[in-house]
Amino acid sequence: MEPHGGALVRVRTAASVTAEVTPAAVADLALEPGTPVRLAVKAAAITLHPAAQAIG
């Protein structure tokens, strides 16, 4: 987890998925590094960004 964009926290998963959530959501979910999570994705809320480096 890392601060991102002021009002967001970036959460990265081992499956190379990144989600941006509010600090309130981090607190509500009691997220800490290493906390296992399941992601549910709302298709209308997806934004794709180029990867910083090639995966593979």
Backbone atoms as SQL, in Angstrom:
CREATE TABLE atoms (id INTEGER PRIMARY KEY, chain TEXT, resi INTEGER, resn TEXT, atom TEXT, x REAL, y REAL, z REAL);
INSERT INTO atoms VALUES
  (1, 'A', 1, 'MET', 'N', 0.838, -1.172, 0.000),
  (2, 'A', 1, 'MET', 'CA', 0.000, 0.000, 0.000),
  (3, 'A', 1, 'MET', 'C', 0.884, 1.235, 0.000),
  (4, 'A', 2, 'GLU', 'N', 0.424, 2.248, -0.728),
  (5, 'A', 2, 'GLU', 'CA', 1.178, 3.491, -0.767),
  (6, 'A', 2, 'GLU', 'C', 0.224, 4.657, -1.003),
  (7, 'A', 3, 'PRO', 'N', 0.502, 5.808, -0.418),
  (8, 'A', 3, 'PRO', 'CA', -0.338, 6.975, -0.684),
  (9, 'A', 3, 'PRO', 'C', -0.293, 7.304, -2.172),
  (10, 'A', 4, 'HIS', 'N', -1.424, 7.761, -2.722),
  (11, 'A', 4, 'HIS', 'CA', -1.460, 8.078, -4.151),
  (12, 'A', 4, 'HIS', 'C', -2.513, 9.141, -4.413),
  (13, 'A', 5, 'GLY', 'N', -2.121, 10.248, -4.949),
  (14, 'A', 5, 'GLY', 'CA', -3.067, 11.273, -5.361),
  (15, 'A', 5, 'GLY', 'C', -3.796, 11.969, -4.230),
  (16, 'A', 6, 'GLY', 'N', -3.194, 12.071, -3.067),
  (17, 'A', 6, 'GLY', 'CA', -3.801, 12.804, -1.966),
  (18, 'A', 6, 'GLY', 'C', -4.886, 12.044, -1.235),
  (19, 'A', 7, 'ALA', 'N', -6.039, 11.836, -1.873),
  (20, 'A', 7, 'ALA', 'CA', -7.178, 11.217, -1.199),
  (21, 'A', 7, 'ALA', 'C', -7.295, 9.729, -1.499),
  (22, 'A', 8, 'LEU', 'N', -6.260, 9.141, -2.101),
  (23, 'A', 8, 'LEU', 'CA', -6.321, 7.720, -2.455),
  (24, 'A', 8, 'LEU', 'C', -5.120, 6.973, -1.916),
  (25, 'A', 9, 'VAL', 'N', -5.301, 5.670, -1.775),
  (26, 'A', 9, 'VAL', 'CA', -4.225, 4.755, -1.399),
  (27, 'A', 9, 'VAL', 'C', -4.154, 3.709, -2.490),
  (28, 'A', 10, 'ARG', 'N', -2.971, 3.442, -2.994),
  (29, 'A', 10, 'ARG', 'CA', -2.793, 2.429, -4.034),
  (30, 'A', 10, 'ARG', 'C', -2.500, 1.093, -3.352),
  (31, 'A', 11, 'VAL', 'N', -3.286, 0.090, -3.700),
  (32, 'A', 11, 'VAL', 'CA', -3.125, -1.264, -3.164),
  (33, 'A', 11, 'VAL', 'C', -2.705, -2.167, -4.308),
  (34, 'A', 12, 'ARG', 'N', -1.583, -2.848, -4.159),
  (35, 'A', 12, 'ARG', 'CA', -1.080, -3.756, -5.198),
  (36, 'A', 12, 'ARG', 'C', -1.241, -5.197, -4.731),
  (37, 'A', 13, 'THR', 'N', -1.565, -6.078, -5.671),
  (38, 'A', 13, 'THR', 'CA', -1.728, -7.492, -5.340),
  (39, 'A', 13, 'THR', 'C', -0.619, -8.314, -5.971),
  (40, 'A', 14, 'ALA', 'N', -0.463, -9.543, -5.495),
  (41, 'A', 14, 'ALA', 'CA', 0.533, -10.450, -6.052),
  (42, 'A', 14, 'ALA', 'C', 0.203, -10.813, -7.496),
  (43, 'A', 15, 'ALA', 'N', -1.057, -10.646, -7.901),
  (44, 'A', 15, 'ALA', 'CA', -1.488, -10.979, -9.261),
  (45, 'A', 15, 'ALA', 'C', -1.325, -9.794, -10.208),
  (46, 'A', 16, 'SER', 'N', -0.515, -8.810, -9.841),
  (47, 'A', 16, 'SER', 'CA', -0.253, -7.626, -10.665),
  (48, 'A', 16, 'SER', 'C', -1.498, -6.788, -10.923),
  (49, 'A', 17, 'VAL', 'N', -2.411, -6.762, -9.969),
  (50, 'A', 17, 'VAL', 'CA', -3.596, -5.909, -10.044),
  (51, 'A', 17, 'VAL', 'C', -3.407, -4.785, -9.043),
  (52, 'A', 18, 'THR', 'N', -3.712, -3.564, -9.464),
  (53, 'A', 18, 'THR', 'CA', -3.599, -2.417, -8.585),
  (54, 'A', 18, 'THR', 'C', -4.961, -1.761, -8.451),
  (55, 'A', 19, 'ALA', 'N', -5.331, -1.425, -7.240),
  (56, 'A', 19, 'ALA', 'CA', -6.597, -0.723, -6.995),
  (57, 'A', 19, 'ALA', 'C', -6.300, 0.534, -6.207),
  (58, 'A', 20, 'GLU', 'N', -7.040, 1.587, -6.505),
  (59, 'A', 20, 'GLU', 'CA', -6.924, 2.827, -5.748),
  (60, 'A', 20, 'GLU', 'C', -8.171, 2.953, -4.895),
  (61, 'A', 21, 'VAL', 'N', -7.986, 3.031, -3.589),
  (62, 'A', 21, 'VAL', 'CA', -9.098, 3.098, -2.646),
  (63, 'A', 21, 'VAL', 'C', -8.886, 4.281, -1.711),
  (64, 'A', 22, 'THR', 'N', -9.946, 4.699, -1.060),
  (65, 'A', 22, 'THR', 'CA', -9.839, 5.821, -0.127),
  (66, 'A', 22, 'THR', 'C', -9.217, 5.351, 1.183),
  (67, 'A', 23, 'PRO', 'N', -8.592, 6.261, 1.919),
  (68, 'A', 23, 'PRO', 'CA', -8.075, 5.894, 3.237),
  (69, 'A', 23, 'PRO', 'C', -9.183, 5.350, 4.147),
  (70, 'A', 24, 'ALA', 'N', -10.413, 5.860, 3.998),
  (71, 'A', 24, 'ALA', 'CA', -11.526, 5.349, 4.805),
  (72, 'A', 24, 'ALA', 'C', -11.796, 3.880, 4.491),
  (73, 'A', 25, 'ALA', 'N', -11.704, 3.508, 3.208),
  (74, 'A', 25, 'ALA', 'CA', -11.903, 2.098, 2.832),
  (75, 'A', 25, 'ALA', 'C', -10.791, 1.227, 3.404),
  (76, 'A', 26, 'VAL', 'N', -9.557, 1.730, 3.382),
  (77, 'A', 26, 'VAL', 'CA', -8.439, 0.980, 3.977),
  (78, 'A', 26, 'VAL', 'C', -8.720, 0.732, 5.454),
  (79, 'A', 27, 'ALA', 'N', -9.185, 1.756, 6.161),
  (80, 'A', 27, 'ALA', 'CA', -9.489, 1.617, 7.590),
  (81, 'A', 27, 'ALA', 'C', -10.671, 0.682, 7.809),
  (82, 'A', 28, 'ASP', 'N', -11.756, 0.849, 7.034),
  (83, 'A', 28, 'ASP', 'CA', -12.943, -0.006, 7.187),
  (84, 'A', 28, 'ASP', 'C', -12.618, -1.477, 6.965),
  (85, 'A', 29, 'LEU', 'N', -11.725, -1.743, 6.002),
  (86, 'A', 29, 'LEU', 'CA', -11.357, -3.128, 5.678),
  (87, 'A', 29, 'LEU', 'C', -10.180, -3.631, 6.507),
  (88, 'A', 30, 'ALA', 'N', -9.627, -2.760, 7.346),
  (89, 'A', 30, 'ALA', 'CA', -8.462, -3.094, 8.182),
  (90, 'A', 30, 'ALA', 'C', -7.314, -3.641, 7.330),
  (91, 'A', 31, 'LEU', 'N', -7.064, -2.981, 6.193),
  (92, 'A', 31, 'LEU', 'CA', -6.003, -3.432, 5.288),
  (93, 'A', 31, 'LEU', 'C', -4.635, -3.061, 5.824),
  (94, 'A', 32, 'GLU', 'N', -3.741, -4.006, 5.757),
  (95, 'A', 32, 'GLU', 'CA', -2.336, -3.820, 6.093),
  (96, 'A', 32, 'GLU', 'C', -1.551, -4.628, 5.089),
  (97, 'A', 33, 'PRO', 'N', -0.278, -4.299, 4.850),
  (98, 'A', 33, 'PRO', 'CA', 0.515, -5.109, 3.927),
  (99, 'A', 33, 'PRO', 'C', 0.444, -6.588, 4.312),
  (100, 'A', 34, 'GLY', 'N', 0.151, -7.425, 3.321),
  (101, 'A', 34, 'GLY', 'CA', 0.055, -8.861, 3.547),
  (102, 'A', 34, 'GLY', 'C', -1.350, -9.354, 3.857),
  (103, 'A', 35, 'THR', 'N', -2.317, -8.439, 4.045),
  (104, 'A', 35, 'THR', 'CA', -3.693, -8.839, 4.315),
  (105, 'A', 35, 'THR', 'C', -4.282, -9.505, 3.071),
  (106, 'A', 36, 'PRO', 'N', -4.779, -10.742, 3.177),
  (107, 'A', 36, 'PRO', 'CA', -5.408, -11.373, 2.004),
  (108, 'A', 36, 'PRO', 'C', -6.728, -10.676, 1.672),
  (109, 'A', 37, 'VAL', 'N', -6.977, -10.439, 0.384),
  (110, 'A', 37, 'VAL', 'CA', -8.203, -9.783, -0.056),
  (111, 'A', 37, 'VAL', 'C', -8.743, -10.471, -1.306),
  (112, 'A', 38, 'ARG', 'N', -10.026, -10.238, -1.576),
  (113, 'A', 38, 'ARG', 'CA', -10.644, -10.619, -2.846),
  (114, 'A', 38, 'ARG', 'C', -11.109, -9.330, -3.493),
  (115, 'A', 39, 'LEU', 'N', -10.922, -9.226, -4.788),
  (116, 'A', 39, 'LEU', 'CA', -11.314, -8.019, -5.496),
  (117, 'A', 39, 'LEU', 'C', -12.593, -8.265, -6.276),
  (118, 'A', 40, 'ALA', 'N', -13.511, -7.336, -6.190),
  (119, 'A', 40, 'ALA', 'CA', -14.704, -7.321, -7.038),
  (120, 'A', 40, 'ALA', 'C', -14.593, -6.051, -7.874),
  (121, 'A', 41, 'VAL', 'N', -14.782, -6.182, -9.162),
  (122, 'A', 41, 'VAL', 'CA', -14.563, -5.065, -10.061),
  (123, 'A', 41, 'VAL', 'C', -15.865, -4.660, -10.731),
  (124, 'A', 42, 'LYS', 'N', -16.171, -3.379, -10.660),
  (125, 'A', 42, 'LYS', 'CA', -17.334, -2.819, -11.340),
  (126, 'A', 42, 'LYS', 'C', -16.834, -2.300, -12.695),
  (127, 'A', 43, 'ALA', 'N', -17.294, -2.915, -13.782),
  (128, 'A', 43, 'ALA', 'CA', -16.769, -2.606, -15.108),
  (129, 'A', 43, 'ALA', 'C', -16.830, -1.121, -15.435),
  (130, 'A', 44, 'ALA', 'N', -17.851, -0.425, -15.017),
  (131, 'A', 44, 'ALA', 'CA', -17.988, 1.002, -15.323),
  (132, 'A', 44, 'ALA', 'C', -16.976, 1.851, -14.565),
  (133, 'A', 45, 'ALA', 'N', -16.309, 1.286, -13.575),
  (134, 'A', 45, 'ALA', 'CA', -15.378, 2.051, -12.751),
  (135, 'A', 45, 'ALA', 'C', -13.913, 1.739, -13.052),
  (136, 'A', 46, 'ILE', 'N', -13.640, 1.061, -14.148),
  (137, 'A', 46, 'ILE', 'CA', -12.270, 0.669, -14.479),
  (138, 'A', 46, 'ILE', 'C', -11.596, 1.744, -15.316),
  (139, 'A', 47, 'THR', 'N', -10.365, 2.060, -14.968),
  (140, 'A', 47, 'THR', 'CA', -9.517, 2.919, -15.777),
  (141, 'A', 47, 'THR', 'C', -8.218, 2.182, -15.993),
  (142, 'A', 48, 'LEU', 'N', -7.779, 2.076, -17.237),
  (143, 'A', 48, 'LEU', 'CA', -6.522, 1.395, -17.541),
  (144, 'A', 48, 'LEU', 'C', -5.413, 2.426, -17.696),
  (145, 'A', 49, 'HIS', 'N', -4.241, 2.099, -17.126),
  (146, 'A', 49, 'HIS', 'CA', -3.062, 2.947, -17.220),
  (147, 'A', 49, 'HIS', 'C', -1.919, 2.098, -17.764),
  (148, 'A', 50, 'PRO', 'N', -1.040, 2.671, -18.571),
  (149, 'A', 50, 'PRO', 'CA', 0.097, 1.895, -19.069),
  (150, 'A', 50, 'PRO', 'C', 0.949, 1.392, -17.911),
  (151, 'A', 51, 'ALA', 'N', 1.483, 0.198, -18.065),
  (152, 'A', 51, 'ALA', 'CA', 2.362, -0.363, -17.042),
  (153, 'A', 51, 'ALA', 'C', 3.658, 0.411, -17.011),
  (154, 'A', 52, 'ALA', 'N', 4.236, 0.522, -15.827),
  (155, 'A', 52, 'ALA', 'CA', 5.516, 1.210, -15.670),
  (156, 'A', 52, 'ALA', 'C', 6.644, 0.418, -16.321),
  (157, 'A', 53, 'GLN', 'N', 6.492, -0.891, -16.355),
  (158, 'A', 53, 'GLN', 'CA', 7.506, -1.755, -16.967),
  (159, 'A', 53, 'GLN', 'C', 6.800, -2.950, -17.575),
  (160, 'A', 54, 'ALA', 'N', 7.431, -3.578, -18.519),
  (161, 'A', 54, 'ALA', 'CA', 6.846, -4.751, -19.176),
  (162, 'A', 54, 'ALA', 'C', 6.740, -5.898, -18.186),
  (163, 'A', 55, 'ILE', 'N', 5.627, -6.643, -18.271),
  (164, 'A', 55, 'ILE', 'CA', 5.405, -7.799, -17.409),
  (165, 'A', 55, 'ILE', 'C', 5.811, -9.037, -18.195),
  (166, 'A', 56, 'GLY', 'N', 6.554, -9.890, -17.573),
  (167, 'A', 56, 'GLY', 'CA', 6.889, -11.120, -18.283),
  (168, 'A', 56, 'GLY', 'C', 8.239, -11.511, -18.022);
